[in-house]
Amino acid sequence: MSSTNGSLPGGERSEPPVDVHLAAGDWQATLVDDLRVSLLENPRRVAPVWFYDERGSELFEQITELAEYYPTRAERELLERHAPDLRSLGADTLVELGSGSSEKTSFLLDALHGGGDLGRYVPFDVSEEMLRGAATSVAARYPALDVHGVVGDFHRHLHTLPLDGSTMVAFLGSTIGNLRPEQRASFLTDLYATLEPGDHLLLGVDLVKDPAVLVAAYDDADDVTAEFNRNALRVLNAEVGADFDPDGFDHVATWNADQEWIEMRLRATTAQRVSIPPLETTIGFDVGDDLLTEISAKFRLAPLAAELHSLGWDTIQHWTTEGDTFALVVAGRR
């Protein structure tokens, strides 16, 4: 496979190509449309994407370094240890969904590209600015690697992936746990339709464990996660002109034993009437009313394998951390 990372006169490399299927305005419109529905549901909810502006990203980085928050460390440990085992899959193209800064990708690229098989890396993210920076950084580190970025929403744009040869899709960070079961099924079905028989999916999944450990990971003693949660309201105020009082909400993290997921909520401590200008409406919050900001499903390996199998995927390998806190799961498309 030849590289399409171009070069400029004098031997300087150009920026890697990036296909933009989701402009900033389109993404904003999508989020506002979601608000139109989600703020009328019971419980009222907002999408986790609202956590993230520059401050939200900084807070999340702090969360990943907290003693209570184990998932990032656990996944990194598994990637460092087992990325070389993925060479046997013979992937020509590595796609990373929700690639962000592509930091964890280095373990995969060192193993797969360094092993001589992998020729193309496709980072996929909703943030064009972050994706372009990450793609340029990866291309500089791996000059022989064809880097081709895609800006899109994985609920709508998987079919646009520039694939070449055998493909492995990495979906890390237990991000799949933020999808409700019906969203998960839709995602896995769309991905199945995008790939070919023999292609692979690499999932990072957080596992069911002691609820006290789980809740602590989302409700740390230093209240960093609480500030991160309230940041969603600050982002809504800044982006859509809402007038939430973030200090009038408490952070609440609970374990839903029936669904086996963590729920993060913001609970009103004062009565508020919140204007949402793009929706041309006002939402009332009484003391004690909740706003659901995130679910984070935790998995058991056998039911997950059954779910994957029902949607066309066969689990062929998994690795877990000591104590079975986190897993990397490899599934093949039938």
SEKOL-340562 format. One record per atom (N, C-alpha, C): residue in three letters; x, y, z. Coordinates in steps of 0.02 Angstrom, whole numbers, plus 50000, padded with zeros to 5 digits. Atoms other than C-alpha are relative to their C-alpha. Layout:
N
ALAXYZ...
END
This chain:
334
MET500434994150000MET500005000050000MET500445006250000SER499604993950002SER500715016949953SER499705005250045SER500244994849955SER500615031750070SER499725005849961THR500284994050031THR499495046350025THR500135006150042ASN499784994149963ASN500265057750156ASN500465003949954GLY499634996450052GLY500875070850033GLY500625003350026SER499414996349982SER502485080450031SER500025006549962LEU499944993450030LEU502855098449994LEU500695000749969PRO499334998850027PRO504315105449892PRO500505000850056GLY499494999749948GLY505905103449990GLY499964994250047GLY500035006149961GLY505355086850064GLY499565000550062GLU500444999549942GLU504175093750197GLU499354996349987ARG500625003750007ARG502645083150229ARG499405004750008SER500624996349992SER500915090550202SER499584996850055GLU500455003049951GLU499525087850326GLU499634994149968PRO500375005850027PRO498635071050307PRO499315002149976PRO500684998450024PRO496995071150210PRO499494998850055VAL500545000749952VAL495435073550316VAL499345001049962ASP500674999450030ASP493675070150251ASP499525002850052VAL500454996849952VAL492425081650336VAL499274998849978HIS500705001650013HIS490655074550339HIS499545003350051LEU500394997049946LEU490115084350492LEU500315006850016ALA499774993349986ALA490375103150493ALA499775002050070ALA500164997849932ALA490315112250660ALA499265001950006GLY500704997949998GLY488615119750618GLY499524994149997ASP500425006050005ASP487905102650571ASP499974996450067TRP499975003449935TRP488485095150736TRP499595003850051GLN500394995949954GLN487745109650832GLN499254999049990ALA500705001050015ALA486085107450744ALA499764993150023THR500175006749977THR486095088850782THR499904999850076LEU500044999949927LEU486405092150967LEU499385003850023VAL500604996249981VAL485015105150975VAL499384995849987ASP500575004450014ASP483815092850892ASP499934994850055ASP500035004949946ASP484285080151024ASP499735003150064LEU500264996549940LEU483955092851162LEU499255000749997ARG500724999050009ARG482225095751091ARG499614993950025VAL500325006249977VAL481825077551132VAL500204998450072SER499755002649937SER482925073751281SER499785004050061LEU500214996049943LEU482375088251391LEU499264999150017LEU500705001449986LEU480585082151380LEU499894992950024GLU500065006949978GLU480965064151428GLU499964999650076ASN500015001149928ASN480765056751602ASN500454994150016PRO499764993549976PRO482045058251673PRO500275004349942ARG499704995550049ARG482595073551577ARG500754998549995ARG499295001750010ARG484315070951502ARG500325004749950VAL499614996850053VAL485675079051400VAL500554995249980ALA499485004650025ALA486995070351295ALA500675001650033PRO499354998949968PRO488735067951373PRO500475004649961VAL499564995750040VAL489505077751230VAL500025007150028TRP500024993249972TRP488975093651323TRP500515001050056PHE499484999249950PHE490315090151454PHE500605003949973TYR499354998450027TYR491665095251334TYR500055006749965ASP499684994350031ASP492375112251302ASP500724999550023GLU499305000449979GLU494185116651339GLU500054998250074ARG499995001449929ARG493825116651526ARG499784992850014GLY500245006849990GLY492855100251516GLY500544994949982SER499465004550019SER494295091851425SER500554999850053GLU499504999749947GLU495505097851558GLU499774996150061LEU500275003549942LEU494375091251695LEU500014992549989PHE499995007250012PHE494225074351611PHE500714997250005GLU499305002249992GLU496115073051599GLU500174999350074GLN499885000649928GLN496175076351786GLN499664993750028ILE500375005949977ILE494865062751813ILE500404993649986THR499645006150018THR495925049851722THR500604998750044GLU499435000849956GLU497325052951846GLU499814998950073LEU500235000949932LEU496255051052002LEU500104992750023ALA499915006849974ALA496575036152115ALA499374995849991GLU500635003850004GLU494725031352108GLU499834997949929TYR500215001350069TYR494615031651918TYR500504995349967TYR499565005350024TYR495385015351861TYR499974998649924PRO500075002650068PRO494725012851681PRO500575002049953THR499484997850046THR496035023351589THR500654996250012ARG499385003749985ARG497495015251679ARG499944992649981ALA500105007050014ALA496754997951660ALA500034998649925GLU499995001150072GLU496484999651473GLU500705001049972ARG499324998750023ARG498205007051446ARG500454994050015GLU499615005949981GLU498964992351540GLU499884994249952LEU500165005450045LEU498044979951430LEU500265001249929LEU499754998450067LEU498494988851269LEU500764999149996GLU499275000650000GLU500324989751316GLU500214992650000ARG499815007049994ARG500354971251358ARG499794995849940HIS500295004650049HIS499274963951220HIS499975002649929ALA500004997550069ALA499424975351068ALA500404995549953PRO499635004450046PRO500784963950996PRO499624993749981ASP500395006050016ASP499554949351005ASP499515001149943LEU500474998550054LEU498454958350879LEU500314999449931ARG499675000750066ARG499754956350741ARG499734994049961SER500225006150034SER499074939050705SER499365001149959LEU500614998650037LEU497464947050640LEU500155002649930GLY499794997850066GLY498434954150492GLY499645006149973ALA500364994150022ALA497554970950486ALA500435004449955ASP499684995050044ASP498014982450341ASP499815007150020THR500274993549981THR496934996850405THR499774999850072LEU500244999249932LEU496655002550584LEU499565006250002VAL500474994549990VAL495115013450615VAL499925001050075GLU500134998649929GLU494955022050784GLU499405004750005LEU500604995949991LEU493215028450826LEU500055003950064GLY499914995649942GLY493185043250944GLY500735000650017SER499265000349993SER495055044950918SER500285005450046GLY499754994749957GLY495245061351012GLY500725001949984SER499294998250010SER497105064851036SER500414994349972SER499655006050025SER497555047150975SER500584997950045GLU499455001649955GLU498645045351129GLU500094992550010LYS499955007149987LYS498235027251167LYS500154996049937THR499905003450063THR498375022950983THR500734997949990SER499285001550011SER500275022850996SER500164992850016PHE499875007149985PHE500225005651078PHE499824995649941LEU500225004050057LEU499254998750930LEU500445001249939LEU499604998450058LEU500265007850798LEU500714997350006ASP499335002849991ASP501935002950873ASP500014992649986ALA500025007350009ALA501404984750873ALA499824998049928LEU500265002250065LEU500444983750708LEU500405002849942HIS499614997050054HIS501364996150597HIS500734998050007GLY499315002149988GLY503024992050677GLY500124992849979GLY499945007050021GLY502664973750640GLY500004999149925GLY499925000350072GLY502604977850456GLY499364999049960ASP500615001450038ASP500784974050410ASP499585006249989LEU500464994450003LEU499774989450449LEU500255005549954GLY499804994850046GLY499795002350310GLY499605006550007ARG500434994149997ARG498375014350350ARG499705000750069TYR500334998349937TYR497715023050506TYR499465005249985VAL500574995650012VAL495995031250502VAL499725002450068PRO500324997249940PRO495605042250654PRO499335003049981PHE500694997850014PHE493745046350664PHE499755003550062ASP500224996249942ASP493055059950777ASP499525005549977VAL500464994550017VAL491735073750785VAL500365006749999SER499644993749994SER493025087250822SER500525000649945GLU499534999250055GLU493895093050664GLU500675002750024GLU499374997049977GLU495175103650756GLU500444994850035MET499625005049964MET495695089550873MET500254994649953LEU499815005450045LEU495695076650734LEU500585002049954ARG499464997850044ARG496795086950618ARG500675000250039GLY499394999849960GLY498055089650758GLY500274993150014ALA499795006849985ALA498085071350805ALA500274996549937ALA499795003250062ALA498215065550624ALA500695002449979THR499344997350018THR499685077150591THR500544997350046SER499525002649952SER500555071250749SER500174992649985VAL499885007050016VAL500325052750704VAL500404999349936ALA499645000450064ALA500915055650525ALA500735001850008ALA499314998149988ALA502485064150589ALA500384994450035ARG499675005349962ARG502865049750708ARG500104993749958TYR499965006050042TYR502535036250577TYR500005002149927PRO499994997150068PRO503115043350410PRO499804995349944ALA500185004750053ALA502795027350312ALA499274998050003LEU500705001949990LEU500995026050375LEU499545004849963ASP500524996050034ASP499535032050269ASP499485001950053VAL500484997549951VAL498515042950388VAL499455003849964HIS500574997050035HIS496775047850328HIS499445001150050GLY500494998549949GLY495615056650451GLY499305000849973VAL500704999150018VAL493725057150450VAL499655003750057VAL500404996349951VAL492665070150540VAL499274998049989GLY500685002450008GLY490965062450571GLY499714997550064ASP500385002749944ASP489665055250687ASP499924992549986PHE500015007150015PHE489805036350705PHE499304997149997HIS500695002250009HIS487905035150711HIS499785001149927ARG500234998250067ARG487825042150533ARG500524999149945HIS499494999450052HIS489485041650442HIS500504994249996LEU499545005750004LEU490275024450464LEU500114997849928HIS499955002350069HIS489935020750281HIS500515004149960THR499534995850036THR491155034650232THR500734998150014LEU499315001749981LEU492695026150307LEU500414998049939PRO499575001850056PRO494135025150182PRO500404993650017LEU499715006449981LEU494545006650202LEU500424997149944ASP499565003150049ASP495904996750116ASP500254993550029GLY499775006449976GLY496194978250139GLY499644997950064SER500285002449937SER495864969250304SER499995005750051THR500114994249956THR495194981350435THR499894997850072MET500175000649930MET495204982350624MET499755006850024VAL500304994049972VAL494074995150709VAL500104999950075ALA499904999449928ALA494595000750884ALA499505004950028PHE500494995949966PHE493245007550997PHE500164999450074LEU499685000749934LEU494135010851161LEU499675004350053GLY500244995749947GLY493845019251328GLY499334998050029SER500675002149980SER492265009051361SER499475004949977THR500494995350028THR491385022151255THR499364996549981ILE500605003750019ILE490195008551199ILE499524999650059GLY500435000149942GLY489545008851378GLY499575006250007ASN500424994049998ASN488855026351350ASN499394999549954LEU500575001050044LEU487635019251222LEU499484995650035ARG500545004249974ARG485955012651277ARG499964993749957PRO500005006450038PRO485604994651222PRO499765000749928GLU500254999350068GLU484595000051070GLU500505003949956GLN499494996450037GLN485955012451019GLN500604995549985ARG499445004650008ARG487274999051044ARG499864995249942ALA500195004650054ALA486324987050931ALA500035003449932SER499984996250062SER486135000450798SER500715001249977PHE499304998850017PHE487975004750805PHE500344993749974LEU499685006250021LEU488554986650793LEU499734997549933THR500305001850064THR487334983550649THR500285004249944ASP499714995650051ASP487964998750554ASP500734998349985LEU499305001850010LEU489764993650582LEU500064993549962TYR500025006350037TYR489374976050522TYR499905001349926ALA500144998550070ALA488674983350361ALA500585003549966THR499444996250028THR490224994150337THR500604995549985LEU499405004250006LEU491524980350357LEU499864993849958GLU500045006150039GLU491874964150267GLU500114993950045PRO499865006049961PRO491904946150329PRO500754999350014GLY499305000749981GLY493514943150424GLY500315006350028ASP499774993949966ASP493704961250481ASP499884999350075HIS500025000849928HIS493864964250667HIS499815006550037LEU500174994649954LEU493234975150809LEU500374999050065LEU499655000149936LEU494304979150961LEU499635004650048LEU500394996149952LEU493254984751109LEU500375000450067GLY499804999249931GLY493824991851275GLY499365000550041VAL500625000149962VAL492474987651403VAL500144999650075ASP499975000249928ASP492284991051588ASP499544994550024LEU500365005849978LEU491684975851685LEU499615001350064VAL500394999749939VAL490374973651820VAL500444998050059LYS499605001449940LYS491164974151993LYS499645002850061ASP500284997449939ASP490864979852171ASP499715007049987PRO500304993450013PRO489624994552158PRO500365005650036ALA499654994749965ALA490625004152288ALA500605002449960VAL499434998150042VAL492145003852173VAL499765004049940LEU500274996650059LEU491085009052025LEU499775007150017VAL500264993449982VAL490215023452113VAL500585004750017ALA499434995749982ALA491865029952183ALA500365002649938ALA499674997950061ALA492565030752006ALA499655006049968TYR500394994550029TYR491175043051961TYR499795005150052ASP500164995249947ASP491075052352126ASP500605000450047ASP499365000049965ASP492855055652183ASP499995004750060ALA499974996249938ALA493335062852351ALA500185007349989ASP499794993150014ASP494075078552271ASP499485003949960ASP500564996750036ASP492445082552178ASP500205002449930VAL499834998250069VAL493325083652010VAL499454997949953THR500545002350043THR491955073151931THR499375004250009ALA500574995649988ALA490645084152012ALA500065006449958GLU499894993950039GLU491415099451930GLU499944998549925PHE500065002250069PHE491545089951765PHE499264999449981ASN500715001050014ASN489695085451776ASN499655006849993ARG500324993350005ARG489155103451811ARG500245003949940ASN499754996450058ASN490225109151666ASN499534999349940ALA500485000850054ALA488885102251550ALA499525005949998LEU500464994349998LEU487755116351608LEU500345006349976ARG499634994150024ARG489095129351578ARG500084999949925VAL499945000650073VAL489355122651402VAL499335001549967LEU500664998550028LEU487485123151369LEU499865007550002ASN500104992749995ASN487435141151431ASN500405003549945ALA499574996650048ALA488885145951317ALA499804998449928GLU500115002250069GLU488365136051162GLU499305001549975VAL500694999050025VAL486475137951155VAL499655005750036GLY500304994249968GLY486195153151266GLY499534998450057ALA500415001849943ALA485365143551408ALA500225004050061ASP499824996249940ASP485365151251582ASP499954995750063PHE499955004349940PHE485645136551700PHE500445003550052ASP499564998249945ASP486375140651871ASP500364993650021PRO499665006349985PRO487695126751882PRO500094998850075ASP499915000849928ASP487975130152067ASP499364998050036GLY500645002049971GLY486145126252097GLY499844992649988PHE500095007250012PHE486405107752056PHE500554996150036ASP499535004749970ASP487235093652153ASP500164994449951HIS499795005950039HIS488225079852068HIS499784993750037VAL500235006349971VAL487465062652096VAL500224994349954ALA499825006050038ALA488195045952040ALA499714993950036THR500325005849970THR487205029952071THR500094993949955TRP499965006350036TRP487305011652021TRP499294997449989ASN500645002950018ASN485775005251928ASN500104992549993ALA499865007249998ALA485824986751974ALA499604996249947ASP500415003450050ASP484414981951855ASP500315000549930GLN499704998850066GLN485264989551702GLN500754998649999GLU499285000949992GLU487034986751768GLU500385005749964TRP499624994250023TRP487595004351728TRP500015005450054ILE499954994149958ILE488165019851820ILE499585005549968GLU500364994150024GLU487025035051806GLU500295006150033MET499804993449974MET487715052551825MET499445004949989ARG500554995250003ARG486435065751865ARG500215006650032LEU499974993649966LEU486315083851914LEU499335001150034ARG500624999449961ARG485035086652053ARG499925007150024ALA500124993049982ALA484275103752078ALA499965000950076THR500034998149929THR484585111352249THR499625006450010THR500424994049999THR483625127152206THR499494999549943ALA500494999850054ALA482065129952102ALA500265004749945GLN499754996050056GLN482515136351930GLN499514999549941ARG500335000250065ARG481665141051768ARG500545001849949VAL499434999450045VAL482915138651628VAL499755001249929SER500184998450069SER482725146851459SER500484996449952ILE499615003350053ILE483315136851306ILE499825003449934PRO500214996050058PRO483265149651164PRO499904996249934PRO500115003450065PRO483505137751014PRO499364995949999LEU500615003949996LEU482025127651077LEU499395004450011GLU500534995249986GLU481005143351113GLU499554997550057THR500375002749943THR480515135851280THR500375001450065THR499724999449934THR480815137051466THR499854993650038ILE500065006249963ILE481115121651574ILE500035001450075GLY500004998949928GLY480665121651758GLY500324994350038PHE499705004949955PHE481685112651892PHE499795001750071ASP500134999349929ASP481015110452067ASP500574996950040VAL499485002949957VAL482155106152213VAL499924992349999GLY500015007350004GLY482615087752195GLY499914997149931ASP500065002550069ASP482295086652008ASP500684998249972ASP499385002550028ASP483615077051911ASP500065001649926LEU499824999650071LEU484475079751744LEU500524994649989LEU499545005650014LEU485285063651680LEU500515002349948THR499484997650045THR486965067851600THR500414994449968GLU499625005550030GLU487755050751570GLU499794993450030ILE500005006949976ILE487525032151581ILE500674997049980SER499395003750016SER489045020851585SER499894992750017ALA500165007049990ALA488585002751560ALA500644996150015LYS499455004549983LYS489694989351636LYS499794993149974PHE500155006150038PHE489824972351553PHE500234993750036ARG499785006749984ARG489934953851588ARG500194996749934LEU499735002250063LEU490944944651458LEU499544995149962ALA500435004850034ALA489744930351421ALA499395003349968PRO500564996550033PRO488194941351392PRO500235004649943LEU499754995750054LEU489254953451289LEU500154995849938ALA499855004350057ALA489854939151179ALA499354997849966ALA500645002050029ALA488044933451156ALA499685005849962GLU500284994250034GLU487504951051111GLU500365001249934LEU499614999250062LEU488914952650984LEU499814994749949HIS500165005550045HIS488514935550911HIS499335001149965SER500674999050028SER486684940150886SER500005005349945LEU499954994650049LEU487254954950779LEU500534998749947GLY499545001850054GLY488494945650669GLY500734999950017TRP499314999749978TRP490074946250773TRP500174994050044ASP499775005549958ASP491044931650847ASP500595002250042THR499454998349955THR492124934751000THR500554994849992ILE499455004750012ILE493824927150963ILE500555000450052GLN499484999349949GLN494894933651106GLN499795005450049HIS500074994549953HIS494824943751264HIS500564999650051TRP499504999649947TRP496054949551395TRP499725004450055THR500254996149944THR495634955951568THR500585001850047THR499514998049949THR496604965151702THR499954995450060GLU500035003849938GLU497034956951866GLU499405002550041GLY500614998149964GLY495434956651968GLY499405001049955ASP500554999450048ASP494384957251809ASP499635006650005THR500314993549997THR494084975851817THR499835002849931PHE500064997050068PHE494244979651630PHE500214994749950ALA499845005050051ALA494354969851468ALA500115003349932LEU499954998850072LEU494944971151289LEU499694993949967VAL500365005350033VAL493804960951177VAL500105000649924VAL499915000250073VAL494194955850996VAL499434995949971ALA500555003550034ALA492704951250888ALA500115000249925GLY499945000350072GLY492704945750707GLY499335000349966ARG500634999550037ARG491374950150580ARG499904993749959ARG500155006150038ARG490534934750508ARG499865001749927
END
